[in-house]
Amino acid sequence: MHTRSRSKVIGTRREGQNTSTTRSIKRTQGQQGKNPRSRPALKSDSNGALPIRPKKPRISKSIRQRPCRLRSADPEATPDSVHDGNEESSTKSREQYPEEFPDLDFHHSWGSFLTRKNPIAETVNPKIAQYWQLLSQNPTVLQYHIHDISTSYRKAFRDFFTAEPFSLHGHVSDASNPSLLTGLICHLFQYAKPKGKFCLSTEARSKPRIAITEGCYGAGFGPLHYHAVNGHGSLRLTANGARPVVIKTNDVRTIDAQLKAAKKGECVALMVEMVSVRNGWVMDEKIWENLVKACNKYNMFLVVDEALTSIRCGAPFAYQLPQYCQYGHPDLVLFGKAVRTNGVAIEWRGVNVAKLGIVGAEKRQYAILDWQERLTEMAPAADLLISWSTLLLAEKEKWPQRA
């Protein structure tokens, strides 16, 4: 009895179409006439198989796109289309193909996540591919090529940002240390022309101190941690050193007097943010103009923190946007996060660096190498390769313009 019933079922499925398939087709056809919003029935092929209905790509809710509201240097750039010269890809949207677009979320993986692509593979640079293969085979041997990698990385950084990497560190908080910034400035004074014209007082050298604009992020430790974003409660106990001078910018008429007082208080530099990490406030053009003029007037180095805004705000660095660079450039730039390396870059067009008279590619290169190779290597070779390939990919796909 059991064998006979099983054969009947098998025979039924072989003689006709699949029972469940036939029922689903009839059910779909019946509902089509009743519900005008129902989807059309899928037609089976000669074998009775139904095609697979394509599914829409699912976008994770955690992927948040928060572009910085700054005017792009390229007025024709549109962030919601792909600009790689392919007509078919130009119709791709950010929601459907998120891997084709740079990630603009400042807080996605602490701002370090900028692309879903593999920069090493996408740049198709033979030198990077060769070094990366060597890294997987024998990392120790790769260190023998650190000088060649460093030279190529500096060139790629300079071509993309126009500024030049000066001092690289494990975290951008290390680069914002007042002692380090003061040391870099004193180092540059050695190459100034004429020598001895620029110098810092004994008090400024022995007790490094800087000024910051109100609301500036600061750092995770040291003197700037007095004003860090997460510097509430017990975390403030880790702050140490001389407190930075806070410059209030709510009234531009008082900026000059405040920076004059900060200079008398032996502050060697002023640190500002083009976009505030705390609340997303964007630097006002008039405020920037007055800050640049005051730093130029009182010979106070202007330092811009671009750890989060680099590449994401319409230009390689946000201060390079036309509404800012028309008034002048900063002297030092803090970078990190999405650049995949952390440190300080020097802007040779800076309001105070330009006064030093360090001209010529050879002299500038010697001043940088004298600092970078004084004690140790520039940075680990693997970090330089990842950052190098990221910059090449950002330039190839015009990430700043698409932001």
CORVENNOR-V522768 format. One record per backbone hydrogen bond with DSSP energy under -1.0 kcal/mol. CO is the residue of the C=O (numbers start at 0). NH is the residue of the N-H. Records with the same first field share a line. If there is no record, write none. Layout:
CO = NH, NH
//
This chain:
0 = 4
1 = 5
2 = 6
3 = 7
4 = 8
5 = 9
6 = 10
7 = 11
8 = 12
9 = 13
10 = 14
11 = 15
17 = 21
18 = 22
19 = 23
20 = 24
21 = 25
22 = 26
23 = 27
24 = 28
25 = 29
26 = 30
27 = 31
30 = 34
34 = 37
44 = 47
48 = 44
59 = 62
61 = 63
67 = 69
73 = 76
77 = 80
85 = 89
87 = 90
88 = 91
92 = 96
96 = 99
97 = 100
104 = 107
106 = 109
107 = 112
108 = 111
113 = 102
117 = 121
118 = 122
124 = 128
125 = 129
126 = 130
127 = 131
128 = 132
129 = 133
130 = 134
131 = 135
132 = 136
133 = 137
137 = 141
140 = 143
141 = 144
142 = 145
144 = 148
145 = 149
146 = 150
147 = 151
148 = 152
149 = 153
150 = 154
151 = 155
152 = 156
153 = 157
154 = 158
155 = 159
156 = 160
157 = 161
163 = 345
166 = 343
170 = 173, 174
171 = 175
173 = 176
176 = 180
177 = 181
178 = 182
179 = 183
180 = 184
181 = 185
182 = 186
183 = 187
184 = 188
187 = 190
188 = 191
193 = 196
200 = 204
201 = 205
202 = 206
208 = 267
209 = 244
210 = 270
211 = 246
212 = 215
221 = 224
222 = 225
223 = 226
227 = 230
231 = 234
232 = 235
233 = 236
234 = 237
235 = 238
244 = 211
246 = 213
250 = 253
253 = 257
254 = 258
255 = 259
256 = 260
257 = 261
258 = 262
259 = 263
260 = 264
261 = 266
262 = 265
267 = 300
268 = 210
269 = 302
270 = 212
271 = 304
273 = 282
275 = 279
280 = 275
283 = 287
284 = 288
285 = 289
286 = 290
287 = 291
288 = 292
289 = 293
290 = 294
291 = 295
292 = 296
293 = 297
294 = 299
300 = 269
301 = 330, 331
302 = 271
303 = 333
305 = 309
313 = 72
315 = 310
316 = 319
317 = 320
320 = 323, 324
321 = 325
323 = 326
328 = 350
330 = 346
331 = 303
332 = 344
333 = 305
334 = 342
335 = 338
336 = 339
341 = 168
342 = 334
343 = 165, 166
344 = 332
345 = 163
346 = 349
349 = 353
352 = 355
355 = 192
356 = 358
359 = 363
360 = 364
361 = 365
362 = 366
363 = 367
364 = 368
365 = 369
367 = 371
368 = 372
379 = 383
380 = 384
381 = 385
382 = 386
383 = 387
384 = 388
385 = 389
386 = 390
387 = 391
388 = 392
389 = 393
390 = 394
391 = 395
392 = 396
393 = 398
397 = 401
//
